[in-house]
Amino acid sequence: MATLLIADDHPLYRDAIRGALINSFKQLTLLEAADLHETVEMLHQNNHIDLLLLDLHMPGSGDLFGLIHIRKIFPELPVAVISGLDDPDIISKVINLGAMGFVPKTTSASQIALAVTSMLEGDLWLPESYATDDVELDNEFAELALKVASLTPAQYKVLCYMRDGLLNKQIGYNLDIATATVKAHVTAIFKKLHINNRTQAVLIASRLQLAPPEVGL
């Protein structure tokens, strides 16, 4: 008996995965979530989930932020990324962030079943066009992700706005907080990321492809 959580904001795709897996597994419990907030809530409520299928671009996920955030809270949880973008750079990054695999949304039903079976057995799974040997281990990238994971949700949002070039006053307006509070967040961000200026913060946010979460965490 295996329990999977499908985290994707498109009901039709969740149905497609459900259909692909139900026909291949005799004993399988499938849970569903439509955004990052709901995903985290379900993971807190169900500590027996064997594999999370995580859409990088569902509401709240903000590209790599969702994976970074979930890996921080549930470091032992096997996570597979599903995405409409079959990009070698993204694949390499999610594997460096600890994902068990990468499943493009163009993957056939039979291949999805094989991918899930492989990952449930503890193996890394990647699309045939991207060999496991192509993954370049990047310890520096993984270390940056761990530092970003230490930020509070408010600090994370400030970091993303800094990446977009907003001044403290503009950030305060967008987040409905005082400029002094923004300055305090910026100071904390510099300390946690072990950096000294906004330029370094922008480089980190850009390299990790961070986008502001749309749903409160």
HURANOR-V51026 format. One record per backbone hydrogen bond with DSSP energy under -0.5 kcal/mol. CO is the residue of the C=O (numbers start at 1). NH is the residue of the N-H. E is the energy in kcal/mol with one decimal. If there is no record, write none. Layout:
[[CO;NH;E] [CO;NH;E]]
This chain:
[[2;29;-3.0] [3;50;-2.7] [3;51;-1.2] [4;6;-0.5] [4;31;-3.1] [5;7;-0.7] [5;53;-3.0] [6;8;-0.8] [6;33;-2.3] [7;55;-2.3] [9;11;-0.7] [10;13;-0.5] [10;14;-2.2] [11;15;-2.5] [12;16;-1.9] [13;17;-2.5] [14;18;-2.5] [15;19;-2.7] [16;20;-2.2] [17;21;-2.3] [18;22;-2.9] [19;23;-1.3] [21;24;-1.3] [21;25;-1.9] [26;28;-0.6] [27;2;-1.2] [28;30;-0.5] [29;4;-2.8] [29;31;-0.5] [31;6;-3.0] [33;8;-2.2] [35;39;-2.2] [36;40;-2.7] [37;41;-2.2] [38;42;-2.5] [39;43;-2.1] [40;44;-2.0] [41;45;-1.8] [42;46;-1.6] [45;47;-0.5] [46;49;-0.8] [51;5;-2.2] [51;53;-0.5] [52;54;-0.8] [52;80;-3.4] [53;7;-3.1] [53;55;-0.5] [54;82;-2.9] [55;58;-0.9] [56;63;-0.7] [58;61;-2.2] [58;62;-0.6] [59;36;-2.4] [61;66;-2.2] [62;65;-1.7] [62;211;-1.1] [63;66;-0.6] [64;68;-2.5] [65;69;-3.3] [66;70;-2.4] [67;71;-2.5] [68;72;-1.6] [69;73;-1.9] [70;74;-3.2] [74;77;-1.6] [78;52;-2.2] [79;100;-3.8] [79;101;-0.7] [80;54;-3.2] [81;103;-3.3] [82;56;-1.4] [83;105;-2.2] [84;86;-0.7] [85;87;-1.4] [86;88;-0.5] [87;91;-2.6] [88;92;-2.4] [89;93;-2.0] [90;94;-2.7] [91;95;-1.9] [92;96;-2.0] [93;97;-1.3] [94;99;-2.5] [95;98;-1.5] [100;125;-1.9] [101;81;-2.4] [102;104;-0.6] [103;83;-1.3] [104;107;-1.8] [108;112;-2.3] [109;113;-2.0] [110;114;-1.9] [111;115;-2.8] [112;116;-2.6] [113;117;-2.4] [114;118;-2.5] [115;119;-2.4] [116;120;-2.6] [117;121;-1.2] [118;123;-2.4] [119;122;-1.5] [125;102;-1.7] [127;130;-2.3] [131;134;-1.9] [132;135;-1.5] [135;137;-0.6] [138;142;-2.1] [139;143;-2.3] [140;144;-2.1] [141;145;-2.1] [142;146;-1.8] [143;147;-1.9] [144;148;-2.4] [145;149;-2.2] [146;150;-0.7] [147;150;-1.0] [148;151;-1.7] [152;156;-2.7] [153;157;-2.1] [154;158;-2.0] [155;159;-2.4] [156;160;-2.2] [157;161;-2.2] [158;162;-2.3] [159;163;-2.2] [160;164;-1.4] [161;166;-2.2] [162;165;-1.8] [167;171;-2.7] [168;172;-2.7] [169;173;-1.9] [170;174;-2.4] [171;175;-2.3] [172;176;-0.9] [172;177;-2.3] [178;182;-1.9] [179;183;-2.4] [180;184;-1.8] [181;185;-2.2] [182;186;-2.7] [183;187;-2.3] [184;188;-2.1] [185;189;-2.6] [186;190;-2.5] [187;191;-1.9] [188;192;-2.6] [189;193;-2.5] [190;194;-0.6] [190;195;-2.4] [191;194;-0.5] [197;201;-1.4] [198;202;-2.8] [199;203;-2.0] [200;204;-2.0] [201;205;-2.5] [202;206;-2.4] [203;207;-2.3] [204;208;-2.1] [205;210;-2.2] [206;209;-0.9] [209;64;-1.0]]
